[in-house]
Amino acid sequence: MAKDPTTLKDDKDLVKIRDYINEYGGKNYGMSNNMIGWDQNHGDEKGGAININGGRLMDVSNENITDGSSYGNKDDVKSAIDNYASRSGLTSLRVEEEINKDPVDVTGGFEDSNFEDPYADKIDRYLDSILNREDFEYNHENDDSYKALEKSYDIKGDRAMEDVMGAASQMTGGRTNSWSESTAAQAKSRFDEGLMEKIPALEQAAYQRYMNEGNQDAQALNSLMSASNNKYNRFSDDRNFDRGVLEGDRNYNRGVMESDRNFDFQSKEAEAAAERWNTEFDYNVTRDQINDANWLKQFDYSKQQDAISNAYQNRQINISEANAASSRASREDSKTSSEVKDYLNYAAQQLESGKSESEVQNYLEGLNETGDISDEGLREVINRFPSLAMEAEEEPEGNQVSIGFHDMMSANDPLNWLVENAKIYTNSELKELERMLPADADAIKDFMSEITR
């Protein structure tokens, strides 16, 4: 019996393979019509295999081809497309669509410091689907591919049975018999057995679809996790950059603050050092003034000792004059006595240096006007001018005792000076210098009494 070409076209469980590749394969894997090819089977007039870019997709038997078009069960074709995509490494466009639903901010402009993953919910759904997926179980009665194939084999079995019965009827003149019925039943049975033989292949195809769906979910999960990582990395890079800018500004501000603080500290240190220097300078000036005053006192005392020594050595002062001077000094108050002694020595020194009596007197009168010497002291000194002038004129040059006395009293330690320089004096000169060692008023009196014996 001739095959009805409309049978495959009208079967709702079958799809035109080329159209389904363009529809399903194009939507999910980017397949297009120009990628579809045909490989003719040798020894089969019409049977062959469909390929994609030269890669084998699925076989098509002669009975599933009509009017130049190939037909196949929808699930079988879908499984073949998914298997080919998995073998060829084609990326699921469905995964890319999931990723593109959440556009990535390529500028990385995160206002919040806490990262929020836009893919977290989808990742959780795919992960839950993979971890909690049911184990594969196959029941051909629940398989749409089996149901479609069963319907096709029923149609083909019924057609074969009708062909046998029709042929037998022609042979018997239209009468049926047990042989024709048995033969027709056998023809029908062969299709039923053929359907049963397809069950292992259907189970394998169902298992492959199960695996493909799992692989697609895993691929989608990996792609989403990769997109999530990329977005977090951009977030982390931007956050680190912002932190670097912030820390750079903070370090700069800290540097400015520390520089200002060091400058202020150094300025204060400089001011304190200047103040210490001024204080020490003032102290040193004061000490110099005290030392100068002490030196002047020592100098005046030395001059006094020189005058006494000179008077003694040259016998220009007699005992009565010494007693009279001592008597007058004892009657004066302590200040006048000190003035007379000091300025007597000064006058004697000036006269010794060649100054005239009038020059010395003018100088002493000036001191009297400023209050540095009293009226009594001035009169006493002036009254002594004749004897002082005589002393200055008669003093022999090179008086060793007088010079030694002056040097000895100028030393910090007169006694030590006398010991160190004893070798340059005679015994009589040393005795005289030794008698001149006292440095206070009482000792001078003792010295005076000593020379009057």
C-alpha positions in Angstrom: 0.0 0.0 0.0 1.4 3.4 -0.9 2.6 5.8 1.9 0.3 8.8 2.4 2.6 11.8 2.2 0.3 13.8 4.4 0.6 11.5 7.4 3.9 12.9 8.7 2.8 16.5 8.1 -0.4 16.0 10.0 1.2 14.2 13.0 1.1 16.8 15.8 3.9 15.0 17.7 6.3 15.4 14.8 8.2 18.5 13.8 10.0 19.5 10.6 13.6 19.1 11.7 15.0 22.1 9.7 12.3 24.5 11.0 12.9 23.3 14.6 16.6 23.8 14.3 16.1 27.3 13.2 13.6 28.0 16.0 14.9 26.2 19.0 18.6 26.0 18.0 18.6 29.6 16.8 17.0 30.9 20.0 19.3 29.0 22.4 22.5 28.5 20.5 22.5 30.9 17.6 22.0 28.2 14.9 20.8 29.4 11.5 19.5 27.8 8.3 22.8 28.2 6.4 24.5 26.0 9.1 22.3 23.0 8.3 23.5 20.3 6.0 22.5 16.7 4.8 24.6 13.6 4.5 23.1 10.8 2.3 23.3 7.3 3.6 24.8 4.8 1.2 22.4 2.0 0.1 19.4 4.1 1.3 17.6 6.0 -1.4 16.3 8.7 0.9 17.7 8.0 4.4 20.6 10.1 5.7 21.9 12.3 8.6 21.4 16.0 9.3 24.6 18.0 10.2 25.4 21.4 11.6 28.5 23.0 10.1 29.6 19.5 9.1 29.1 18.0 12.5 26.6 15.1 12.8 23.3 16.1 14.5 20.9 13.1 14.0 19.9 10.3 11.7 16.7 10.4 9.7 15.2 7.2 8.3 13.5 6.9 4.9 10.1 6.6 6.5 10.4 10.0 8.2 11.0 11.9 5.0 8.3 13.2 2.7 8.3 15.8 0.0 12.0 16.5 0.5 11.5 17.4 4.2 12.7 15.4 7.3 10.4 15.0 10.3 11.2 13.8 13.8 9.9 13.7 17.3 10.2 17.1 18.9 11.9 15.9 22.1 14.3 13.8 20.0 15.2 16.7 17.8 15.6 19.0 20.9 17.8 16.4 22.6 19.9 16.1 19.5 20.4 19.9 19.3 21.4 20.1 23.0 23.8 17.2 22.6 25.4 18.8 19.6 25.7 22.2 21.4 27.3 20.5 24.4 29.8 18.6 22.3 30.7 21.7 20.2 31.0 24.0 23.3 28.3 26.4 22.1 27.3 28.9 24.8 23.7 29.0 25.8 22.1 32.2 24.7 19.6 31.8 27.5 22.4 32.1 30.0 23.7 35.3 28.3 20.1 36.7 28.4 20.0 36.0 32.2 23.3 37.9 32.6 22.2 40.8 30.4 19.1 41.3 32.4 21.3 43.0 35.0 23.5 45.4 33.1 26.9 45.8 34.7 28.0 49.3 35.7 31.3 49.4 33.8 32.3 52.6 35.7 32.1 50.8 39.0 30.3 53.8 40.6 29.3 52.2 43.9 27.9 54.7 46.4 27.5 52.1 49.2 30.6 50.5 50.6 28.7 47.2 51.1 28.7 45.1 47.9 25.2 43.9 46.7 25.4 41.1 44.2 22.7 41.5 41.5 23.1 37.9 40.5 22.7 36.4 44.0 19.1 35.3 43.6 19.6 33.7 40.2 22.8 31.9 41.5 20.8 30.6 44.5 18.0 29.3 42.2 20.4 27.5 39.9 22.4 26.1 42.8 19.2 24.8 44.5 18.0 23.3 41.2 21.3 21.4 40.8 21.7 20.3 44.4 18.1 19.2 44.9 17.5 17.7 41.4 15.6 14.4 41.4 17.4 11.3 40.3 16.8 10.1 36.8 13.9 7.6 36.4 12.4 6.4 33.2 8.9 5.2 32.5 8.2 4.9 28.7 4.5 5.3 29.3 5.2 8.9 30.6 7.6 9.7 27.8 6.1 11.9 25.1 8.6 10.6 22.6 7.3 7.0 23.2 3.7 8.2 22.9 4.4 9.8 19.6 6.3 6.8 18.4 3.6 4.5 19.6 1.0 6.4 17.6 3.2 6.3 14.5 3.8 2.6 14.9 0.0 1.9 15.5 -0.7 3.8 12.3 1.9 1.9 10.4 0.8 -1.5 12.0 -2.8 -0.9 11.1 -1.8 0.1 7.6 0.4 -3.1 7.2 -2.5 -5.2 8.5 -4.9 -3.6 6.1 -2.5 -4.2 3.2 -2.2 -7.9 4.1 -6.0 -8.3 4.4 -6.5 -6.5 1.1 -4.1 -8.7 -0.7 -5.6 -11.8 0.7 -9.1 -10.7 -0.2 -8.0 -10.2 -3.8 -6.7 -13.7 -3.8 -9.9 -15.3 -2.3 -12.3 -13.2 -4.2 -13.1 -11.0 -1.3 -13.5 -13.7 1.2 -11.6 -13.6 4.5 -10.1 -16.7 6.1 -8.0 -17.6 9.1 -4.7 -17.5 7.2 -5.3 -14.0 6.0 -6.3 -12.9 9.5 -3.3 -14.6 11.0 -0.9 -13.0 8.5 -2.4 -9.6 9.1 -2.1 -10.0 12.8 1.6 -10.9 12.4 2.2 -7.8 10.3 0.6 -5.7 13.1 2.6 -7.6 15.7 5.9 -6.8 14.0 5.3 -3.1 14.4 4.4 -3.6 18.1 7.6 -5.5 18.6 9.5 -2.8 16.7 8.0 -0.2 19.1 9.2 -2.2 22.1 12.7 -2.4 20.6 12.8 1.4 20.5 12.3 1.7 24.3 16.0 1.4 25.3 16.9 4.1 22.7 14.1 6.3 24.0 15.4 5.8 27.6 18.9 6.7 26.5 17.5 9.8 24.8 15.6 10.8 27.9 18.7 10.3 30.0 20.7 12.4 27.6 18.0 15.2 27.9 18.2 14.9 31.7 22.0 15.3 31.6 21.8 18.1 29.1 19.4 20.0 31.3 21.7 19.5 34.3 24.7 20.7 32.2 22.8 23.7 31.0 22.0 24.6 34.6 25.6 24.1 35.7 26.8 26.2 32.7 24.3 28.9 33.6 25.5 28.8 37.2 29.1 29.1 36.2 28.4 32.0 33.9 26.4 33.8 36.6 29.1 33.2 39.2 31.7 34.5 36.7 29.7 37.6 36.1 29.2 38.0 39.9 33.0 37.7 40.5 33.7 40.2 37.7 31.3 42.7 39.2 32.7 42.3 42.7 36.3 42.7 41.4 35.3 46.0 39.8 33.6 47.0 43.0 36.7 46.0 45.0 39.1 47.8 42.6 37.0 51.0 42.8 36.8 50.8 46.6 40.5 50.2 46.9 41.1 53.2 44.6 38.8 55.4 46.7 40.5 54.1 49.8 43.9 54.9 48.3 42.8 58.4 47.4 41.4 58.9 50.9 44.5 57.6 52.6 46.7 59.7 50.3 44.7 62.8 51.2 44.9 61.9 54.9 48.7 61.3 54.7 49.1 64.6 53.0 47.1 66.4 55.6 49.0 64.6 58.4 52.3 65.6 56.7 51.1 69.3 56.6 50.0 69.1 60.2 53.2 67.6 61.4 55.3 70.0 59.3 53.4 72.9 60.9 53.8 71.4 64.4 57.5 70.9 63.9 57.9 74.5 62.6 56.0 75.8 65.7 58.1 73.6 67.9 61.4 74.7 66.3 60.3 78.4 66.5 59.5 78.0 70.2 62.9 76.2 70.7 64.7 79.1 68.9 62.9 81.7 71.1 63.7 79.7 74.2 67.4 79.4 73.1 67.5 83.2 72.4 66.0 83.9 75.8 68.6 81.6 77.4 71.4 83.3 75.5 70.2 86.7 76.6 69.9 85.6 80.2 73.4 84.1 80.1 74.7 87.2 78.4 73.2 89.4 81.1 74.6 87.1 83.8 78.0 87.2 82.2 77.9 91.0 82.0 77.0 91.1 85.7 79.8 88.8 86.6 82.2 90.8 84.5 81.1 94.0 86.3 81.6 92.2 89.7 85.0 90.9 88.6 86.0 94.4 87.4 84.9 95.9 90.7 86.8 93.3 92.6 89.8 93.9 90.4 89.6 97.6 91.0 89.4 97.0 94.8 92.4 94.7 94.6 94.2 97.2 92.4 93.5 100.0 94.8 94.7 97.9 97.7 97.9 97.0 95.9 98.5 100.7 95.2 98.0 101.4 98.9 100.5 98.7 99.7 102.9 100.1 97.1 102.7 103.6 98.7 103.4 102.2 102.2 106.2 100.1 100.9 107.8 102.9 99.0 107.6 105.2 102.0 109.2 102.6 104.2 112.0 101.7 101.7 112.9 105.4 101.0 112.5 106.6 104.6 110.4 109.5 103.3 107.7 109.0 105.8 108.7 109.5 109.5 107.3 108.0 112.6 105.5 111.2 113.7 103.8 111.6 110.3 102.7 107.9 110.4 101.4 108.3 114.0 99.6 111.6 113.0 98.0 110.0 109.9 97.0 107.0 112.0 95.6 109.3 114.8 93.6 111.3 112.3 92.3 108.2 110.5 91.1 106.8 113.8 89.1 110.0 114.7 87.3 110.0 111.3 84.4 107.8 110.7 84.9 104.6 108.7 83.9 106.1 105.4 86.2 109.1 105.7 89.1 107.0 106.8 88.5 104.7 103.8 88.3 107.6 101.4 91.5 109.2 102.7 93.4 105.9 102.4 92.1 105.1 99.0 92.6 108.6 97.5 96.0 109.0 99.2 97.1 106.0 97.3 95.5 107.3 94.1 97.2 110.7 94.5 100.5 109.1 95.2 100.1 106.9 92.2 99.3 109.8 89.9 102.2 111.9 91.2 104.4 108.9 90.7 103.2 108.7 87.1 104.2 112.4 86.5 100.9 114.2 87.0 101.1 117.6 88.6 99.4 118.4 91.9 96.9 120.7 90.2 95.8 118.0 87.8 95.3 115.5 90.6 93.6 118.1 92.8 91.2 119.0 89.9 90.3 115.4 89.4 89.6 114.9 93.2 87.5 118.1 93.3 85.4 116.7 90.5 84.9 113.5 92.5 83.8 115.7 95.4 81.2 117.4 93.3 79.7 114.1 92.3 79.7 112.9 95.9 82.3 110.2 95.4 84.6 111.8 98.0 83.6 113.7 101.1 84.7 117.3 101.9 86.8 116.0 104.8 88.4 113.3 102.7 89.2 115.9 100.0 90.9 118.3 102.5 92.9 115.5 104.1 94.2 114.3 100.7 95.1 117.8 99.5 96.9 118.6 102.8 99.1 115.6 102.2 100.2 116.7 98.7 103.6 118.2 99.7 104.8 114.9 101.3 103.3 112.8 98.5 105.1 115.0 95.8 108.3 114.5 97.7 107.8 110.8 97.7 107.2 110.7 94.0 110.3 112.8 93.3 112.7 110.8 95.5 111.5 107.3 94.8 114.5 105.5 93.2 114.0 103.7 90.0 114.1 99.9 90.0 112.9 99.4 93.6 112.6 95.6 93.6 110.6 95.4 96.8 108.0 97.9 95.6 107.7 96.2 92.3 107.5 92.8 93.9 104.9 94.0 96.3 102.7 95.2 93.4 103.1 91.9 91.5 102.5 89.9 94.7 99.3 91.6 95.6 98.0 91.4 92.0 98.2 87.6 92.2 95.2 85.5 93.2 97.2 83.9 95.9 100.0 86.4 97.2 101.6 83.8 99.5 101.9 81.2 96.7 103.2 83.9 94.4 105.9 84.8 96.9 107.0 81.1 97.3 107.2 80.6 93.5 109.3 83.8 92.9 111.5 83.7 96.0 114.6 82.9 94.0 114.7 86.3 92.4 114.9 88.3 95.7 117.5 88.6 98.4 116.9 87.5 101.9 116.2 91.1 103.1 113.8 91.7 100.2 112.0 88.4 100.9 111.7 89.4 104.5 110.2 92.8 103.6 107.8 91.1 101.1 106.8 88.5 103.7 106.0 91.3 106.1 103.8 92.9 103.5 101.6 89.8 103.0 98.5 91.0 105.2 95.5 91.9 103.1 93.1 93.5 105.6 93.1 96.8 107.6 94.1 95.1 110.9 97.0 93.4 109.2 98.1 96.7 107.7 98.1 98.2 111.1 100.2 95.3 112.3 102.5 95.8 109.4 102.8 99.6 110.2 103.6 98.8 113.9 106.1 96.3 112.7 108.0 98.8 110.6 108.0 101.4 113.4 109.9 99.2 116.0 
